[in-house]
């Protein structure tokens, strides 16, 4: 089921992408509708899974997750079963923040976090060295968090 979105729906979504704590009154003001109308729209968009989750974005440095790594992973075999197994391992690992199945030189790109290099090394053992289907992985260490977000340009 694909929803048809009008300008008011898009305004609500834009505001929520920037601040999921925006109240109904603020949303109603921003899109020029009544609070009950905004409530109905939000319910419709949540029910249709247009809004998947509403989360708090934390400052990693305040939680001893100071390092970010971009990891390109090549698998030995790319059967559907092997791909699904790797996806499940990545999803189950709390230090993997994002996982993308990609085309090109790598099969997956992971965005990972760690306290320090020793913590990241332990992660590589769990995810890569203990997985016989990982051919190789290449890691880049993020020097700075220039832009972090998941906002869609709607």
C-alpha positions, -999 to +999 in steps of 0.1 A: +000+000+000+015+033-011+003+064+006-003+096-013+014+124+007+004+160+005+024+191+015+011+189+051+023+153+054+057+162+041+060+191+065+052+168+094+078+143+083+104+170+077+099+184+112+100+149+128+132+140+110+149+170+127+132+165+161+111+134+169+101+151+201+082+178+183+047+180+199+014+177+182+008+214+187+041+223+170+034+200+141-001+214+137+013+249+137+040+241+112+016+225+086-014+247+093-037+219+105-056+210+137-040+188+163-066+160+156-058+161+119-021+158+126-028+129+150-047+110+122-020+117+097+007+104+120-013+073+128-018+066+091+019+071+083+030+049+113+005+022+104+018+022+068+054+019+081+064+052+065+077+061+099+098+031+109+112+043+142+115+074+163+149+074+181+172+096+202+206+104+186+233+102+213+267+118+214+291+088+212+319+106+230+297+108+261+293+070+261+328+058+256+322+050+219+347+074+206+359+056+175+340+050+142+351+026+115+340+021+079+346-016+070+344-031+035+338-068+037+343-094+009+327-128+013+342-160-001+308-173-013+277-152-021+249-177-020+216-164-006+222-185+025+257-171+031+245-135+025+216-140+050+240-155+076+263-124+073+233-101+075+221-118+107+255-116+123+258-079+115+223-071+127+229-090+160+262-071+167+255-040+188+287-023+176+275-024+140+255+008+135+248+004+098+252-025+073+248-021+036+248-049+010+266-032-020+278-036-055+315-031-064+347-043-048+330-053-015+299-072-007+290-053+025+299-019+040+296-017+078+297+014+100+310+003+134+317+019+167+342+010+194+358+024+226+393+020+212+415-001+189+414-031+212+377-031+213+375-029+176+400-058+173+377-079+194+348-070+171+369-080+140+375-114+157+338-120+163+326-108+129+353-116+105+381-139+117+356-164+133+336-164+100+351-187+074+331-171+047+348-137+051+375-135+024+389-102+036+379-069+051+394-034+048+390-008+075+391+030+075+391+049+108+369+080+108+390+110+118+359+133+123+322+130+123+315+157+097+279+147+091+258+119+107+222+114+099+194+095+083+172+123+071+156+120+037+155+151+015+117+152+012 
